[in-house]
Amino acid sequence: MDEQSSQASFHELMAAIGFLMFQWSVLEHHLGEEIIQLRSKSGDLAPSRNRLRSTASERLAEWRALQSRRRRRDGSFQQAVDDLAGEIQMLTRIHTLVTHGFVTAGADGDGGEEPWIMCSSANSGLGSPDTRLALSELKAAIQQMIECGAKLIALGVDQA
């Protein structure tokens, strides 16, 4: 890989990290908005962003609990909620790993290797070995975040 291609790949890799952080923020925003709407529908007179749980896992647990109260007997709806919660939980781990564990990157490997980042689990608190994420894996996580945001909104519309 020549130096110019390597530099372009490295820039694309760094841009993907930034876009991953942006899409995570959008997903968290959608989750917060859904919680506020569900609280309001359940009779909360003053649903507010100020009262959202502090971690993504806590907000996700509240969202699941609020959803389960609304349509308890609808098994397919509950399965959709559980599946989406599982996807978001997996994305939470990727976000945490990149945010707190990113330590190095490479873009000029032998044999046309795709750009990658290395994340230290010791820094992220996930307790697993260091993880190497390729650019394609980051892009897949970004796409999944976009899709999860759309599913959150669709489940909210489905309740109207």
Secondary structure by P-SEA (a helix, b strand, c coil): ccaaaaaaaaaaaaaaaaaaaaaaaaaaaaaaaaaaaaaaaacccccccccccccaaaaaaaaaaaaaacccccaaaaaaaaaaaaaaaaaaaaaaaaaccccccccccccccccbbbbbcccccccccbbbbcaaaaaaaaaaaaaaaaaaaaaaaaac
